[in-house]
């Protein structure tokens, strides 16, 4: 038996079998380091980049000690953004799918408080949420934590970057002292160490560097003649190869809007993602990107923290990040769990000192690469293979993925196009909306099936996004 096999841990046979069915062949380096301590009930501090398997590590720890018959909140996972909270909740549900009756509730801003209160009243084992909304529920008394045994701080460094220090303190004070506390983050600045000293008991520390976790990123740096030429350089890099998925990082929300707007007007399949957007629009942008119905996501660092894409082809730093540690975090998104990826960074002459600092930080020489030829600008951007349909009905209307697939694949004599299951992509069901990825060439026919037919015996409005 391999020491990195999940069966070597104190996990139930059902959980181990489920991990195998999910394609978890063996533990990642960060899981192998931290899981034994987590399963022993120790407080842990885990430092590792995106894609290193942190969510599965604390998710398995929570599930292993859960009392299923006790419908009380036993675990609380705090996340800095709504998108990350949704991602973590979905991953825990996947890990728990072989364990009957595990209830995971997501508490995030932008969703109706009343609906969340009702979900809590119906009983919950695990709560995943953003700090502001968790604090709201604790103050109102709608989140009862007297039986809580596990607290997880996910992406703890981002919590401090976003100014959640006081909110975090207010939450921790309201929790039982006798609990296991797990802290996970890509970086651990001094402020995080200070928090750990206050809220943790003799924590076990685990850390995996980028090289240790076999992340393979090919990095390129491009010196651009002037600030206005950044956008031209960006378009050249996007046109050089037809990447299926690419994230373009900008430092400010204003730049995100500007860059996304220029790309869209130039024919690129792109969308913006930043903190000033309405929650519905943020959800929609992330879903379309995950559905492969848009190819390029232009985002700020904070907004992209909840990004859950299994295989991201390329990352482009439209601007160098303000903090050196953020560079490593950004490029790690294109090489999750050891997969290969490409990272390109643009800089101007005034940033040469910044490049020298980054070179020292990475402990390697940075050489400027040559940008693709200007003639590429005459090339038309490629279009993604999928489109996304939005149905105005979701969990509240009791829609399920099987209902959607059945409606799309049913034989319809009035519709000349038959749709097969292999032409339907990812289906994501939210509270009041359902998003369906469908092959672009049959998207209009799929829309017609919804608008002219019925779903679960009812008519639902739908549109192509």
GIHUWO-V116404 format. One line per field, one symbol per residue. psi: psi as a letter, one per 40 degrees, with the letter a starting at -180 (. if undefined). Layout:
# GIHUWO-V116404
psi->???
This chain:
# GIHUWO-V116404
psi->hieehdeeigiidddddddddeegdiiidddddddddddeeiiihhhiiheefdddddddddddehhdehgihehhhhididdddddddddddddeeehifhhhhhhiieihdddddddddehidhhhiidddddddddeeehhfdehehhhhhfddddddefedddddddddeiidgihhhhhidigidddddddddeihfihhhhhidddefhghhhihhhididdedddddddddddighdhhhhhididdddddddddddeeeigiiihieeiiddddddddddddefeidhhhiidddedehghdghdihhgdiiidhddddddddeeefhfeiiihhihiiideeddddddddddefihhihihiiidddeeihiiiieiihhhhgibddefiiddddddddeihhdehehhhideehahhhhadeihhhhihdeedddddddddeaihfeihhiiih.
